[in-house]
Amino acid sequence: MSKEHVVSPALYLVIWLALMAGTGLTVFAAFQEFGIFNPVIALVIATIKAILVILFFMHVKYSGRQIVLVILSGIFFLAVLLTLTLSDYLSRAWAGQG
């Protein structure tokens, strides 16, 4: 017997509005000068939006433990990749190569 979770349309509307606000924030941040932190800010906003999509539109929030483990391991390796990439990018300014 499978358990289905029904999400209310109001929650979908709230998540959609949050994604639209995130898109507006991304556009606003793109026109600001944050120096070497421009890509960092853009990636943080994109990560938050991706997490909202994964949790609610892909129904991972209501899934079993195995699905959550697979998604969390993917997010962990994405965090490792972004951390290593951004540490290289941010440290180039220290060596005068940026």
N, CA, C and O atoms as a GROMACS GRO file, in nm:
protein
  392
    1MET      N    1   0.084  -0.117   0.000
    1MET     CA    2   0.000   0.000   0.000
    1MET      C    3   0.089   0.124   0.000
    1MET      O    4   0.171   0.142   0.091
    2SER      N    5   0.075   0.208  -0.099
    2SER     CA    6   0.159   0.328  -0.106
    2SER      C    7   0.086   0.446  -0.044
    2SER      O    8  -0.035   0.462  -0.056
    3LYS      N    9   0.165   0.528   0.022
    3LYS     CA   10   0.111   0.647   0.084
    3LYS      C   11   0.138   0.766  -0.007
    3LYS      O   12   0.252   0.792  -0.042
    4GLU      N   13   0.035   0.835  -0.044
    4GLU     CA   14   0.052   0.954  -0.127
    4GLU      C   15   0.029   1.076  -0.042
    4GLU      O   16  -0.055   1.079   0.048
    5HIS      N   17   0.106   1.178  -0.074
    5HIS     CA   18   0.090   1.304  -0.003
    5HIS      C   19   0.034   1.406  -0.100
    5HIS      O   20   0.088   1.426  -0.209
    6VAL      N   21  -0.072   1.470  -0.062
    6VAL     CA   22  -0.134   1.572  -0.145
    6VAL      C   23  -0.094   1.708  -0.092
    6VAL      O   24  -0.117   1.740   0.024
    7VAL      N   25  -0.035   1.788  -0.178
    7VAL     CA   26   0.011   1.921  -0.140
    7VAL      C   27  -0.095   2.022  -0.185
    7VAL      O   28  -0.149   2.013  -0.295
    8SER      N   29  -0.124   2.116  -0.098
    8SER     CA   30  -0.227   2.214  -0.131
    8SER      C   31  -0.177   2.312  -0.237
    8SER      O   32  -0.058   2.344  -0.241
    9PRO      N   33  -0.265   2.358  -0.321
    9PRO     CA   34  -0.227   2.458  -0.422
    9PRO      C   35  -0.173   2.586  -0.360
    9PRO      O   36  -0.092   2.656  -0.422
   10ALA      N   37  -0.216   2.619  -0.240
   10ALA     CA   38  -0.165   2.740  -0.173
   10ALA      C   39  -0.016   2.728  -0.145
   10ALA      O   40   0.058   2.826  -0.158
   11LEU      N   41   0.029   2.608  -0.106
   11LEU     CA   42   0.172   2.588  -0.083
   11LEU      C   43   0.251   2.601  -0.213
   11LEU      O   44   0.359   2.660  -0.214
   12TYR      N   45   0.197   2.546  -0.321
   12TYR     CA   46   0.263   2.563  -0.450
   12TYR      C   47   0.272   2.710  -0.489
   12TYR      O   48   0.373   2.753  -0.544
   13LEU      N   49   0.170   2.786  -0.460
   13LEU     CA   50   0.170   2.928  -0.491
   13LEU      C   51   0.276   3.001  -0.409
   13LEU      O   52   0.348   3.087  -0.461
   14VAL      N   53   0.287   2.967  -0.281
   14VAL     CA   54   0.388   3.030  -0.195
   14VAL      C   55   0.529   2.997  -0.245
   14VAL      O   56   0.615   3.085  -0.250
   15ILE      N   57   0.553   2.872  -0.281
   15ILE     CA   58   0.685   2.832  -0.331
   15ILE      C   59   0.713   2.902  -0.463
   15ILE      O   60   0.825   2.947  -0.487
   16TRP      N   61   0.614   2.910  -0.549
   16TRP     CA   62   0.632   2.979  -0.678
   16TRP      C   63   0.666   3.126  -0.655
   16TRP      O   64   0.753   3.181  -0.722
   17LEU      N   65   0.597   3.190  -0.562
   17LEU     CA   66   0.627   3.330  -0.530
   17LEU      C   67   0.768   3.345  -0.474
   17LEU      O   68   0.837   3.441  -0.505
   18ALA      N   69   0.810   3.250  -0.392
   18ALA     CA   70   0.947   3.254  -0.340
   18ALA      C   71   1.049   3.238  -0.452
   18ALA      O   72   1.153   3.303  -0.452
   19LEU      N   73   1.019   3.151  -0.549
   19LEU     CA   74   1.110   3.135  -0.664
   19LEU      C   75   1.114   3.261  -0.750
   19LEU      O   76   1.219   3.298  -0.801
   20MET      N   77   0.999   3.326  -0.766
   20MET     CA   78   0.997   3.451  -0.842
   20MET      C   79   1.073   3.560  -0.768
   20MET      O   80   1.144   3.640  -0.830
   21ALA      N   81   1.060   3.564  -0.636
   21ALA     CA   82   1.136   3.661  -0.557
   21ALA      C   83   1.285   3.631  -0.569
   21ALA      O   84   1.367   3.723  -0.577
   22GLY      N   85   1.321   3.504  -0.569
   22GLY     CA   86   1.462   3.466  -0.587
   22GLY      C   87   1.513   3.506  -0.724
   22GLY      O   88   1.629   3.548  -0.737
   23THR      N   89   1.430   3.494  -0.825
   23THR     CA   90   1.470   3.538  -0.959
   23THR      C   91   1.490   3.689  -0.962
   23THR      O   92   1.586   3.738  -1.021
   24GLY      N   93   1.399   3.762  -0.900
   24GLY     CA   94   1.415   3.907  -0.892
   24GLY      C   95   1.540   3.946  -0.815
   24GLY      O   96   1.610   4.040  -0.853
   25LEU      N   97   1.568   3.875  -0.708
   25LEU     CA   98   1.690   3.901  -0.631
   25LEU      C   99   1.815   3.870  -0.712
   25LEU      O  100   1.915   3.941  -0.702
   26THR      N  101   1.809   3.766  -0.793
   26THR     CA  102   1.921   3.733  -0.881
   26THR      C  103   1.945   3.845  -0.982
   26THR      O  104   2.060   3.884  -1.005
   27VAL      N  105   1.839   3.896  -1.042
   27VAL     CA  106   1.853   4.005  -1.140
   27VAL      C  107   1.906   4.130  -1.071
   27VAL      O  108   1.993   4.198  -1.124
   28PHE      N  109   1.854   4.161  -0.952
   28PHE     CA  110   1.902   4.277  -0.878
   28PHE      C  111   2.050   4.262  -0.845
   28PHE      O  112   2.128   4.356  -0.863
   29ALA      N  113   2.090   4.145  -0.797
   29ALA     CA  114   2.230   4.122  -0.760
   29ALA      C  115   2.322   4.128  -0.881
   29ALA      O  116   2.439   4.164  -0.868
   30ALA      N  117   2.270   4.092  -0.998
   30ALA     CA  118   2.354   4.094  -1.118
   30ALA      C  119   2.395   4.235  -1.157
   30ALA      O  120   2.499   4.254  -1.220
   31PHE      N  121   2.314   4.333  -1.121
   31PHE     CA  122   2.346   4.471  -1.156
   31PHE      C  123   2.420   4.546  -1.045
   31PHE      O  124   2.449   4.664  -1.059
   32GLN      N  125   2.450   4.477  -0.935
   32GLN     CA  126   2.525   4.539  -0.826
   32GLN      C  127   2.672   4.498  -0.836
   32GLN      O  128   2.705   4.397  -0.898
   33GLU      N  129   2.757   4.577  -0.775
   33GLU     CA  130   2.900   4.547  -0.777
   33GLU      C  131   2.942   4.496  -0.640
   33GLU      O  132   2.955   4.574  -0.545
   34PHE      N  133   2.963   4.366  -0.630
   34PHE     CA  134   3.006   4.304  -0.506
   34PHE      C  135   3.150   4.256  -0.515
   34PHE      O  136   3.197   4.183  -0.427
   35GLY      N  137   3.220   4.295  -0.619
   35GLY     CA  138   3.359   4.253  -0.635
   35GLY      C  139   3.368   4.104  -0.666
   35GLY      O  140   3.298   4.052  -0.753
   36ILE      N  141   3.456   4.038  -0.593
   36ILE     CA  142   3.477   3.895  -0.619
   36ILE      C  143   3.363   3.810  -0.565
   36ILE      O  144   3.361   3.689  -0.588
   37PHE      N  145   3.269   3.870  -0.493
   37PHE     CA  146   3.159   3.794  -0.436
   37PHE      C  147   3.037   3.784  -0.528
   37PHE      O  148   2.938   3.722  -0.490
   38ASN      N  149   3.041   3.843  -0.646
   38ASN     CA  150   2.928   3.833  -0.739
   38ASN      C  151   2.892   3.688  -0.769
   38ASN      O  152   2.774   3.652  -0.759
   39PRO      N  153   2.988   3.601  -0.807
   39PRO     CA  154   2.951   3.462  -0.834
   39PRO      C  155   2.906   3.388  -0.708
   39PRO      O  156   2.820   3.299  -0.715
   40VAL      N  157   2.962   3.423  -0.594
   40VAL     CA  158   2.923   3.357  -0.469
   40VAL      C  159   2.777   3.386  -0.438
   40VAL      O  160   2.701   3.296  -0.404
   41ILE      N  161   2.737   3.512  -0.450
   41ILE     CA  162   2.599   3.551  -0.423
   41ILE      C  163   2.504   3.484  -0.522
   41ILE      O  164   2.397   3.435  -0.483
   42ALA      N  165   2.542   3.482  -0.649
   42ALA     CA  166   2.458   3.418  -0.750
   42ALA      C  167   2.442   3.268  -0.722
   42ALA      O  168   2.333   3.214  -0.738
   43LEU      N  169   2.549   3.202  -0.681
   43LEU     CA  170   2.541   3.059  -0.653
   43LEU      C  171   2.459   3.030  -0.527
   43LEU      O  172   2.388   2.930  -0.522
   44VAL      N  173   2.467   3.116  -0.428
   44VAL     CA  174   2.386   3.096  -0.307
   44VAL      C  175   2.237   3.109  -0.340
   44VAL      O  176   2.156   3.027  -0.296
   45ILE      N  177   2.202   3.210  -0.418
   45ILE     CA  178   2.062   3.229  -0.456
   45ILE      C  179   2.014   3.110  -0.540
   45ILE      O  180   1.904   3.058  -0.518
   46ALA      N  181   2.096   3.066  -0.635
   46ALA     CA  182   2.059   2.952  -0.720
   46ALA      C  183   2.045   2.824  -0.638
   46ALA      O  184   1.958   2.742  -0.666
   47THR      N  185   2.130   2.806  -0.538
   47THR     CA  186   2.122   2.687  -0.454
   47THR      C  187   1.994   2.686  -0.372
   47THR      O  188   1.928   2.582  -0.359
   48ILE      N  189   1.958   2.800  -0.317
   48ILE     CA  190   1.832   2.809  -0.240
   48ILE      C  191   1.713   2.779  -0.329
   48ILE      O  192   1.621   2.707  -0.288
   49LYS      N  193   1.713   2.834  -0.450
   49LYS     CA  194   1.602   2.808  -0.542
   49LYS      C  195   1.598   2.660  -0.581
   49LYS      O  196   1.489   2.602  -0.590
   50ALA      N  197   1.713   2.600  -0.604
   50ALA     CA  198   1.717   2.458  -0.640
   50ALA      C  199   1.666   2.371  -0.526
   50ALA      O  200   1.596   2.272  -0.549
   51ILE      N  201   1.701   2.407  -0.404
   51ILE     CA  202   1.653   2.330  -0.289
   51ILE      C  203   1.501   2.339  -0.277
   51ILE      O  204   1.436   2.239  -0.246
   52LEU      N  205   1.445   2.457  -0.300
   52LEU     CA  206   1.299   2.470  -0.297
   52LEU      C  207   1.233   2.382  -0.403
   52LEU      O  208   1.133   2.315  -0.375
   53VAL      N  209   1.289   2.382  -0.523
   53VAL     CA  210   1.232   2.298  -0.631
   53VAL      C  211   1.243   2.151  -0.594
   53VAL      O  212   1.147   2.076  -0.612
   54ILE      N  213   1.358   2.110  -0.544
   54ILE     CA  214   1.377   1.969  -0.510
   54ILE      C  215   1.283   1.926  -0.398
   54ILE      O  216   1.221   1.820  -0.406
   55LEU      N  217   1.272   2.008  -0.295
   55LEU     CA  218   1.190   1.969  -0.180
   55LEU      C  219   1.041   1.965  -0.211
   55LEU      O  220   0.972   1.872  -0.171
   56PHE      N  221   0.992   2.064  -0.282
   56PHE     CA  222   0.847   2.076  -0.296
   56PHE      C  223   0.795   2.028  -0.431
   56PHE      O  224   0.699   1.950  -0.435
   57PHE      N  225   0.855   2.072  -0.542
   57PHE     CA  226   0.803   2.032  -0.672
   57PHE      C  227   0.839   1.888  -0.707
   57PHE      O  228   0.766   1.822  -0.781
   58MET      N  229   0.951   1.839  -0.653
   58MET     CA  230   0.988   1.699  -0.676
   58MET      C  231   0.942   1.609  -0.561
   58MET      O  232   0.968   1.489  -0.562
   59HIS      N  233   0.875   1.667  -0.462
   59HIS     CA  234   0.815   1.595  -0.349
   59HIS      C  235   0.915   1.518  -0.265
   59HIS      O  236   0.880   1.417  -0.204
   60VAL      N  237   1.039   1.562  -0.261
   60VAL     CA  238   1.140   1.494  -0.180
   60VAL      C  239   1.112   1.512  -0.032
   60VAL      O  240   1.146   1.426   0.049
   61LYS      N  241   1.052   1.623   0.003
   61LYS     CA  242   1.019   1.648   0.143
   61LYS      C  243   0.928   1.539   0.198
   61LYS      O  244   0.933   1.509   0.317
   62TYR      N  245   0.846   1.481   0.115
   62TYR     CA  246   0.749   1.382   0.158
   62TYR      C  247   0.789   1.240   0.119
   62TYR      O  248   0.707   1.148   0.128
   63SER      N  249   0.913   1.220   0.074
   63SER     CA  250   0.959   1.089   0.027
   63SER      C  251   1.019   1.009   0.142
   63SER      O  252   1.033   1.055   0.254
   64GLY      N  253   1.053   0.885   0.107
   64GLY     CA  254   1.114   0.796   0.205
   64GLY      C  255   1.259   0.831   0.231
   64GLY      O  256   1.317   0.919   0.167
   65ARG      N  257   1.317   0.761   0.327
   65ARG     CA  258   1.454   0.789   0.369
   65ARG      C  259   1.557   0.763   0.260
   65ARG      O  260   1.656   0.836   0.251
   66GLN      N  261   1.536   0.663   0.178
   66GLN     CA  262   1.634   0.632   0.074
   66GLN      C  263   1.642   0.744  -0.030
   66GLN      O  264   1.751   0.781  -0.073
   67ILE      N  265   1.530   0.797  -0.069
   67ILE     CA  266   1.528   0.908  -0.164
   67ILE      C  267   1.597   1.030  -0.103
   67ILE      O  268   1.676   1.097  -0.169
   68VAL      N  269   1.566   1.058   0.022
   68VAL     CA  270   1.628   1.171   0.090
   68VAL      C  271   1.779   1.152   0.098
   68VAL      O  272   1.854   1.248   0.081
   69LEU      N  273   1.824   1.029   0.125
   69LEU     CA  274   1.968   1.002   0.132
   69LEU      C  275   2.035   1.027  -0.003
   69LEU      O  276   2.144   1.084  -0.008
   70VAL      N  277   1.972   0.985  -0.110
   70VAL     CA  278   2.029   1.008  -0.244
   70VAL      C  279   2.037   1.157  -0.274
   70VAL      O  280   2.139   1.205  -0.324
   71ILE      N  281   1.932   1.230  -0.245
   71ILE     CA  282   1.931   1.375  -0.270
   71ILE      C  283   2.034   1.445  -0.182
   71ILE      O  284   2.106   1.532  -0.231
   72LEU      N  285   2.042   1.409  -0.054
   72LEU     CA  286   2.139   1.472   0.034
   72LEU      C  287   2.283   1.443  -0.006
   72LEU      O  288   2.370   1.528   0.008
   73SER      N  289   2.308   1.322  -0.055
   73SER     CA  290   2.444   1.293  -0.101
   73SER      C  291   2.478   1.375  -0.225
   73SER      O  292   2.592   1.418  -0.241
   74GLY      N  293   2.381   1.396  -0.312
   74GLY     CA  294   2.404   1.483  -0.428
   74GLY      C  295   2.431   1.626  -0.387
   74GLY      O  296   2.520   1.692  -0.442
   75ILE      N  297   2.355   1.676  -0.289
   75ILE     CA  298   2.376   1.812  -0.239
   75ILE      C  299   2.512   1.822  -0.170
   75ILE      O  300   2.580   1.924  -0.183
   76PHE      N  301   2.551   1.718  -0.096
   76PHE     CA  302   2.682   1.719  -0.031
   76PHE      C  303   2.794   1.730  -0.133
   76PHE      O  304   2.885   1.811  -0.117
   77PHE      N  305   2.790   1.648  -0.238
   77PHE     CA  306   2.895   1.654  -0.338
   77PHE      C  307   2.891   1.784  -0.417
   77PHE      O  308   2.996   1.832  -0.460
   78LEU      N  309   2.774   1.842  -0.437
   78LEU     CA  310   2.766   1.974  -0.499
   78LEU      C  311   2.832   2.078  -0.409
   78LEU      O  312   2.903   2.165  -0.457
   79ALA      N  313   2.808   2.068  -0.278
   79ALA     CA  314   2.870   2.162  -0.184
   79ALA      C  315   3.022   2.147  -0.185
   79ALA      O  316   3.094   2.247  -0.180
   80VAL      N  317   3.072   2.024  -0.192
   80VAL     CA  318   3.216   2.002  -0.201
   80VAL      C  319   3.271   2.064  -0.329
   80VAL      O  320   3.374   2.133  -0.326
   81LEU      N  321   3.205   2.041  -0.439
   81LEU     CA  322   3.248   2.096  -0.568
   81LEU      C  323   3.249   2.248  -0.565
   81LEU      O  324   3.346   2.311  -0.607
   82LEU      N  325   3.141   2.309  -0.515
   82LEU     CA  326   3.134   2.455  -0.509
   82LEU      C  327   3.237   2.512  -0.413
   82LEU      O  328   3.297   2.616  -0.441
   83THR      N  329   3.260   2.446  -0.300
   83THR     CA  330   3.358   2.493  -0.204
   83THR      C  331   3.499   2.492  -0.263
   83THR      O  332   3.573   2.589  -0.250
   84LEU      N  333   3.534   2.384  -0.328
   84LEU     CA  334   3.668   2.377  -0.388
   84LEU      C  335   3.683   2.477  -0.503
   84LEU      O  336   3.788   2.541  -0.516
   85THR      N  337   3.580   2.490  -0.584
   85THR     CA  338   3.587   2.585  -0.696
   85THR      C  339   3.595   2.728  -0.646
   85THR      O  340   3.676   2.806  -0.694
   86LEU      N  341   3.510   2.762  -0.550
   86LEU     CA  342   3.510   2.899  -0.500
   86LEU      C  343   3.634   2.931  -0.418
   86LEU      O  344   3.679   3.045  -0.417
   87SER      N  345   3.691   2.832  -0.349
   87SER     CA  346   3.815   2.859  -0.276
   87SER      C  347   3.929   2.890  -0.374
   87SER      O  348   4.013   2.975  -0.346
   88ASP      N  349   3.932   2.821  -0.487
   88ASP     CA  350   4.031   2.853  -0.590
   88ASP      C  351   4.005   2.991  -0.649
   88ASP      O  352   4.097   3.071  -0.666
   89TYR      N  353   3.881   3.019  -0.679
   89TYR     CA  354   3.845   3.147  -0.740
   89TYR      C  355   3.876   3.264  -0.647
   89TYR      O  356   3.932   3.365  -0.690
   90LEU      N  357   3.839   3.251  -0.521
   90LEU     CA  358   3.859   3.360  -0.427
   90LEU      C  359   4.006   3.378  -0.389
   90LEU      O  360   4.048   3.490  -0.360
   91SER      N  361   4.084   3.271  -0.388
   91SER     CA  362   4.224   3.283  -0.350
   91SER      C  363   4.312   3.338  -0.462
   91SER      O  364   4.426   3.375  -0.437
   92ARG      N  365   4.263   3.344  -0.583
   92ARG     CA  366   4.342   3.400  -0.692
   92ARG      C  367   4.370   3.548  -0.671
   92ARG      O  368   4.474   3.598  -0.714
   93ALA      N  369   4.279   3.618  -0.606
   93ALA     CA  370   4.300   3.761  -0.581
   93ALA      C  371   4.416   3.781  -0.484
   93ALA      O  372   4.484   3.884  -0.489
   94TRP      N  373   4.439   3.684  -0.395
   94TRP     CA  374   4.548   3.697  -0.299
   94TRP      C  375   4.682   3.689  -0.368
   94TRP      O  376   4.778   3.754  -0.326
   95ALA      N  377   4.692   3.610  -0.474
   95ALA     CA  378   4.819   3.591  -0.545
   95ALA      C  379   4.836   3.694  -0.656
   95ALA      O  380   4.938   3.693  -0.726
   96GLY      N  381   4.741   3.783  -0.673
   96GLY     CA  382   4.751   3.885  -0.777
   96GLY      C  383   4.721   3.833  -0.916
   96GLY      O  384   4.758   3.896  -1.014
   97GLN      N  385   4.654   3.718  -0.925
   97GLN     CA  386   4.622   3.660  -1.055
   97GLN      C  387   4.480   3.694  -1.100
   97GLN      O  388   4.445   3.668  -1.215
   98GLY      N  389   4.400   3.750  -1.012
   98GLY     CA  390   4.259   3.776  -1.042
   98GLY      C  391   4.242   3.900  -1.115
   98GLY      O  392   4.130   3.937  -1.150
   0.00000   0.00000   0.00000
